[in-house]
Amino acid sequence: MSAKDKVSRICILLAGGTITMRRDVASGALVPGGSRDVLLRYIPELSEVASIDLLDIVDIDSSNMLPSNWVAIAQAIYERLDDFDGFVVAHGTDTLSFTASALSFLLRDAGKPVVVTGSQVPLGETTGTDARNNLLFATVFACLDFAEVAVFFGSDLMRANRCTKYSQFDFHAYRSFNFPQLGRMGLYPRLEPWCAKSEGKAPMLYSRLEENVFVVPYIPGLQPELIVSLADQGIKGFVLEGVGPGNVPTVFPYPEVIRGLRDRGIPVILRSQCQVGGSDLAMYETGQAAAAAGAISGLDLTREAAVTKLMWALANCEGVDAVEEEFGKNIAGEVSI
């Protein structure tokens, strides 16, 4: 068999979510517990696309997904890098972008495509389900020549740490607001030239995350003493979401609180609540005051990427200065520098 005719080996990791759920007869609610066999039964074309292996990770509603599950998924992929040409993670949609972002920080230089997907409607409900196409086309992309963690949904391939779920209704449920699509499925799969390629580096697995981080969206009147009380209860890092380009007020002592937290070794990542654009702490006096106090710019990170990068950095860096240094880097394509 020539290289051109080589059949790709793809590992599909099953991590629960709507895509494999079943409908409970008594309550009418979607619940975990669907059969893994439903994938191959409803999508026989998978075997025409690649040689498929299924791997069970966890079968849960994605609202129950934990950082420890992210590590388990990353480790399972890392241990099988030599055995497969690409990987697909079937996942629930509600926390999919958190998991996908986390994988981009936990699994470095894998050198192969990792495509996370899910569905709005279960695979077993054949009328109106998007599960079939999403899983099939995610597998098609996992056979192609790129090397990063991505999300496929609807018809779009997106960088994992750049997309967020914006719709509970649409079949195109995710958008990448500050970075262009990696690819698109139409009559054929199309990859864009900015997709990361394998650089031949040795793969690395990070297996530690600091889970005690907290997101605080600023709303008018929110006093920063709340943040101090959370730090006193054991929160190790904050993602503070300012207004506009990342502003927080000076009418309340936010700069003093940020400085005090930094002195305690607790970083504050200051990002914008806006989905398009990012934080620019030099634009306004209030942003400059926060930066002077030690706030770390979130640049154009999504909320999901900011949270998971902070979890990774706190667990793998020594001190706030080292965390700030990592947030000034583009580690896995997550920010525009």
C-alpha positions, 0 to 999 in steps of 0.5 A: 500500500502506498503512503497515499493509500494509507488508512489513518488510525483514529482513536475516538475518546468517549467523554460523555455529553449529549452526543451519546446520551439517551432520553429517560422514558419517565422524566423525558430528560437526557441522561448519560448511559448511552451505548458506545456501540451507537457510534458505529451503528449510526455512523457506519461511514466512520469505518470508511474514513479511518480505522477506528478504535473507541476508548471510554474515558467517562460517561457524564453530563458535561456540567459534571466535568472536572479538571481531573477528567481533563488530565485523564483525557490528555494522559490517554492521548499522550500514552497512545501517540505512537499508536494513532494518527489522530484523535477525536474527543466526543464531549458534552457541549456545555463545558467542551470549550473548557476541556478543549482549552485545557488540553491545549495546555496539558498536551504540548507538541503532540505532533498530531491532530486532536479534534474535540466535538459534540452535538446539540442533539443525541446521536440516537435521536435520528430526526434532527440530530447534528451528532452524526455529521459532527463526529464523522467530519471531526474524524475526517479532519483528524486524518489530515495534516495539522498538529494542534488541539481543535474543536469541530462543530457545525461545519467549522474547525476552530482552534481549541483555546480560541472558541467559546459556546455562544448558542444553546440553540444553533447547530453552529454553537461555537464561535472563534471571535478573535482568531480565524477558523482553522478549517471548514467542511463543505464539499470537501474538508479545507484546512487553512495555512495557519494551522499548526504543523508538527515541528518534530519536538518531543511530546510533553504531558502536564498532569497538574492543575490548580483547581482553586481559581475563580472568575469575577465579572465586574458589575457596577457597584461590586466592591472588591472586598468580595475578592479578598474574602474568596482569597481568604477561603483558599482561592489561589488565582483570579480571572477578573473580567473588567468592562471595556478593554479590561477596566475596573473602577478606582472609586472602589479600592480595586488597585489596592486589593490587586496589589495586596493579592499579588503580595500574597502570591495570588495573581489577578488576570484582568481580561475584558468581558467583550467577546471581540477584542481583548484587554488593553490596560494602557488605554484608560487611567483605570486600567493603568492603575490596575496594571500598576498595582500588579494586574496581569493582562488577559490580552484577548484570551477567552474566559475558558482559555484564561481559566485553564491557562491560569490553572496550568500556570499556578500548578507549574510555575513558581510565584506570581512573576513566573505566572505573569511571564507565561501570560505574556507568551503565546504558548498554544496559539491562545493569544495574539501577541 
